[in-house]
Amino acid sequence: MADAWYVIRAALRDTWSDLLTTGLCNLLWVVGNLLLVTGPPATLALFYVANRLAHGELTDPGDFLRAWRRYFGVGWRWGLVNGVMLFLLVGDVILTGRLGQSATARLAQGFFLAGLAAWLLVQLYALPFLFEQETPSVRLALRNGAVMLGTNAPFSVVLGVLLVLILLAGTVFFFVAFAAGGVFLALVGNHAVLNRLAVYREREA
Protein backbone atom coordinates (compact mmCIF):
# COMPACT_ATOMS: atom_id res chain seq x y z
CA MET A 1 0.00 0.00 0.00
CA ALA A 2 2.77 2.42 0.96
CA ASP A 3 4.76 1.75 -2.22
CA ALA A 4 1.68 2.13 -4.43
CA TRP A 5 0.82 5.43 -2.77
CA TYR A 6 4.44 6.58 -3.20
CA VAL A 7 4.19 5.86 -6.94
CA ILE A 8 0.97 7.90 -7.21
CA ARG A 9 2.48 10.83 -5.31
CA ALA A 10 5.67 10.75 -7.39
CA ALA A 11 3.60 10.77 -10.60
CA LEU A 12 1.50 13.70 -9.37
CA ARG A 13 4.65 15.58 -8.37
CA ASP A 14 6.27 15.12 -11.76
CA THR A 15 3.05 16.02 -13.56
CA TRP A 16 2.74 19.37 -11.81
CA SER A 17 6.44 20.23 -11.41
CA ASP A 18 6.71 21.24 -15.09
CA LEU A 19 3.11 21.68 -16.15
CA LEU A 20 4.06 23.46 -19.37
CA THR A 21 6.03 20.47 -20.64
CA THR A 22 3.65 17.79 -19.38
CA GLY A 23 0.61 19.73 -20.61
CA LEU A 24 2.03 20.25 -24.09
CA CYS A 25 3.16 16.62 -24.36
CA ASN A 26 -0.26 15.47 -23.22
CA LEU A 27 -1.90 17.70 -25.84
CA LEU A 28 0.37 16.28 -28.57
CA TRP A 29 -0.57 12.78 -27.40
CA VAL A 30 -4.29 13.62 -27.63
CA VAL A 31 -3.83 15.03 -31.14
CA GLY A 32 -1.82 11.96 -32.15
CA ASN A 33 -4.60 9.65 -31.00
CA LEU A 34 -7.28 11.71 -32.76
CA LEU A 35 -5.35 11.17 -35.99
CA LEU A 36 -5.45 7.39 -35.27
CA VAL A 37 -2.48 6.48 -37.51
CA THR A 38 -0.10 8.23 -35.16
CA GLY A 39 -1.80 7.04 -31.96
CA PRO A 40 0.47 4.15 -30.94
CA PRO A 41 3.74 6.04 -31.66
CA ALA A 42 2.37 9.03 -29.77
CA THR A 43 1.66 6.79 -26.78
CA LEU A 44 5.23 5.49 -26.82
CA ALA A 45 6.53 9.06 -27.10
CA LEU A 46 4.46 10.03 -24.05
CA PHE A 47 5.88 7.12 -22.04
CA TYR A 48 9.39 8.07 -23.22
CA VAL A 49 8.97 11.62 -21.87
CA ALA A 50 7.52 10.20 -18.64
CA ASN A 51 10.49 7.85 -18.36
CA ARG A 52 12.89 10.79 -18.53
CA LEU A 53 10.89 12.69 -15.92
CA ALA A 54 10.74 9.64 -13.64
CA HIS A 55 14.54 9.40 -13.85
CA GLY A 56 14.81 13.07 -12.85
CA GLU A 57 16.06 14.16 -16.28
CA LEU A 58 15.22 17.41 -18.03
CA THR A 59 12.85 17.07 -20.97
CA ASP A 60 10.68 19.17 -23.24
CA PRO A 61 8.10 18.76 -26.03
CA GLY A 62 10.97 18.42 -28.51
CA ASP A 63 11.86 15.09 -26.88
CA PHE A 64 8.27 13.97 -27.45
CA LEU A 65 8.46 14.78 -31.17
CA ARG A 66 11.84 13.09 -31.57
CA ALA A 67 10.59 9.97 -29.76
CA TRP A 68 7.45 10.02 -31.91
CA ARG A 69 9.59 9.67 -35.03
CA ARG A 70 12.17 7.33 -33.52
CA TYR A 71 9.70 4.81 -32.11
CA PHE A 72 7.11 4.97 -34.91
CA GLY A 73 7.71 1.35 -36.00
CA VAL A 74 7.97 0.02 -32.46
CA GLY A 75 4.83 1.93 -31.57
CA TRP A 76 2.85 0.24 -34.31
CA ARG A 77 4.16 -3.21 -33.42
CA TRP A 78 2.91 -2.62 -29.88
CA GLY A 79 -0.29 -1.03 -31.17
CA LEU A 80 -1.19 -4.03 -33.31
CA VAL A 81 -0.65 -6.53 -30.49
CA ASN A 82 -2.51 -4.36 -28.01
CA GLY A 83 -5.35 -3.66 -30.45
CA VAL A 84 -5.93 -7.34 -31.18
CA MET A 85 -5.93 -8.27 -27.49
CA LEU A 86 -8.29 -5.43 -26.55
CA PHE A 87 -10.63 -6.36 -29.41
CA LEU A 88 -10.77 -9.98 -28.24
CA LEU A 89 -11.13 -9.22 -24.53
CA VAL A 90 -13.70 -6.43 -24.91
CA GLY A 91 -15.59 -8.55 -27.43
CA ASP A 92 -15.68 -11.47 -25.01
CA VAL A 93 -16.94 -9.21 -22.21
CA ILE A 94 -19.76 -7.92 -24.43
CA LEU A 95 -20.68 -11.34 -25.78
CA THR A 96 -20.77 -13.02 -22.36
CA GLY A 97 -22.88 -10.12 -21.10
CA ARG A 98 -25.50 -10.97 -23.73
CA LEU A 99 -25.75 -14.60 -22.65
CA GLY A 100 -28.20 -13.66 -19.90
CA GLN A 101 -28.07 -13.33 -16.14
CA SER A 102 -27.22 -16.92 -15.30
CA ALA A 103 -24.42 -17.69 -12.84
CA THR A 104 -22.34 -19.23 -15.64
CA ALA A 105 -22.69 -16.14 -17.85
CA ARG A 106 -21.75 -13.81 -15.01
CA LEU A 107 -18.77 -15.99 -14.08
CA ALA A 108 -17.57 -15.99 -17.68
CA GLN A 109 -17.98 -12.23 -17.97
CA GLY A 110 -16.13 -11.72 -14.70
CA PHE A 111 -13.30 -13.90 -15.99
CA PHE A 112 -12.90 -11.80 -19.14
CA LEU A 113 -13.21 -8.55 -17.17
CA ALA A 114 -10.37 -9.73 -14.93
CA GLY A 115 -8.37 -10.62 -18.03
CA LEU A 116 -8.98 -7.15 -19.47
CA ALA A 117 -7.89 -5.48 -16.23
CA ALA A 118 -4.75 -7.65 -16.10
CA TRP A 119 -3.91 -6.84 -19.72
CA LEU A 120 -4.23 -3.09 -19.08
CA LEU A 121 -1.95 -3.37 -16.04
CA VAL A 122 0.58 -5.30 -18.12
CA GLN A 123 0.60 -2.37 -20.59
CA LEU A 124 1.21 0.04 -17.73
CA TYR A 125 4.40 -1.90 -16.96
CA ALA A 126 5.39 -3.00 -20.46
CA LEU A 127 5.65 0.46 -22.04
CA PRO A 128 8.12 1.76 -19.42
CA PHE A 129 10.14 -1.45 -19.85
CA LEU A 130 10.67 -0.54 -23.51
CA PHE A 131 12.90 2.30 -22.33
CA GLU A 132 14.63 0.34 -19.58
CA GLN A 133 15.79 -2.33 -22.04
CA GLU A 134 18.91 -2.02 -24.16
CA THR A 135 16.82 -2.71 -27.27
CA PRO A 136 13.13 -1.67 -27.41
CA SER A 137 11.63 -5.13 -27.99
CA VAL A 138 7.83 -5.26 -27.73
CA ARG A 139 7.80 -9.01 -27.03
CA LEU A 140 10.37 -8.70 -24.23
CA ALA A 141 8.62 -5.66 -22.76
CA LEU A 142 5.27 -7.50 -22.67
CA ARG A 143 6.96 -10.51 -21.09
CA ASN A 144 8.61 -8.32 -18.45
CA GLY A 145 5.33 -6.53 -17.82
CA ALA A 146 3.51 -9.83 -17.31
CA VAL A 147 6.23 -11.11 -14.97
CA MET A 148 6.11 -7.89 -12.97
CA LEU A 149 2.35 -8.15 -12.64
CA GLY A 150 2.55 -11.78 -11.58
CA THR A 151 5.28 -11.24 -9.00
CA ASN A 152 3.78 -8.03 -7.60
CA ALA A 153 0.08 -8.88 -7.52
CA PRO A 154 -0.82 -7.11 -4.22
CA PHE A 155 1.08 -3.96 -5.24
CA SER A 156 -0.59 -4.04 -8.68
CA VAL A 157 -4.09 -4.46 -7.25
CA VAL A 158 -3.66 -1.54 -4.85
CA LEU A 159 -2.11 0.60 -7.58
CA GLY A 160 -4.96 -0.27 -9.94
CA VAL A 161 -7.61 0.63 -7.34
CA LEU A 162 -5.91 3.95 -6.60
CA LEU A 163 -5.70 4.73 -10.32
CA VAL A 164 -9.39 3.97 -10.84
CA LEU A 165 -10.36 6.21 -7.93
CA ILE A 166 -8.19 9.07 -9.20
CA LEU A 167 -9.49 8.70 -12.76
CA LEU A 168 -13.07 8.70 -11.50
CA ALA A 169 -12.35 11.85 -9.52
CA GLY A 170 -10.72 13.30 -12.64
CA THR A 171 -13.96 13.00 -14.59
CA VAL A 172 -15.41 15.64 -12.27
CA PHE A 173 -12.58 17.98 -13.25
CA PHE A 174 -12.71 17.28 -16.97
CA PHE A 175 -10.26 19.94 -18.07
CA VAL A 176 -7.62 18.77 -15.59
CA ALA A 177 -7.96 15.19 -16.79
CA PHE A 178 -7.85 16.32 -20.41
CA ALA A 179 -4.75 18.46 -19.85
CA ALA A 180 -2.67 15.93 -17.92
CA GLY A 181 -4.47 12.57 -17.64
CA GLY A 182 -2.36 10.71 -20.21
CA VAL A 183 1.01 11.89 -18.97
CA PHE A 184 -0.04 11.13 -15.39
CA LEU A 185 -0.78 7.50 -16.33
CA ALA A 186 2.55 7.27 -18.16
CA LEU A 187 4.35 8.61 -15.09
CA VAL A 188 2.54 6.13 -12.84
CA GLY A 189 3.69 3.28 -15.06
CA ASN A 190 7.30 4.46 -15.15
CA HIS A 191 7.50 5.13 -11.42
CA ALA A 192 5.89 1.76 -10.69
CA VAL A 193 8.48 -0.08 -12.80
CA LEU A 194 11.38 1.87 -11.25
CA ASN A 195 9.99 1.23 -7.76
CA ARG A 196 9.63 -2.52 -8.33
CA LEU A 197 13.09 -2.76 -9.93
CA ALA A 198 14.59 -0.97 -6.92
CA VAL A 199 12.87 -3.40 -4.55
CA TYR A 200 14.11 -6.35 -6.62
CA ARG A 201 17.70 -5.06 -6.58
CA GLU A 202 17.55 -4.56 -2.81
CA ARG A 203 16.41 -8.16 -2.35
CA GLU A 204 19.16 -9.41 -4.65
CA ALA A 205 21.77 -7.41 -2.71
Buried (B, 14 or more C-beta within 10 A) or exposed (E): EEBBEEBBEBBBEBBEEBEEBBBBBBBBBBEBBEEEEBBBBBBBBBBBBBBBBBEEEEBBBEBBBEBBEBBBEBBBBBBEBBEEBBEBBEEBBEEBBEEEEEEEBBEBBEEBBEBBBBBBBBBBBBBBBBBBEEEBBBEBBBBBBBEBBEEBEEBBBBBBEBBEEBEEEBEEEEEEBBBBBBBBBBBBBBBBBBBBBEEEEEEEE
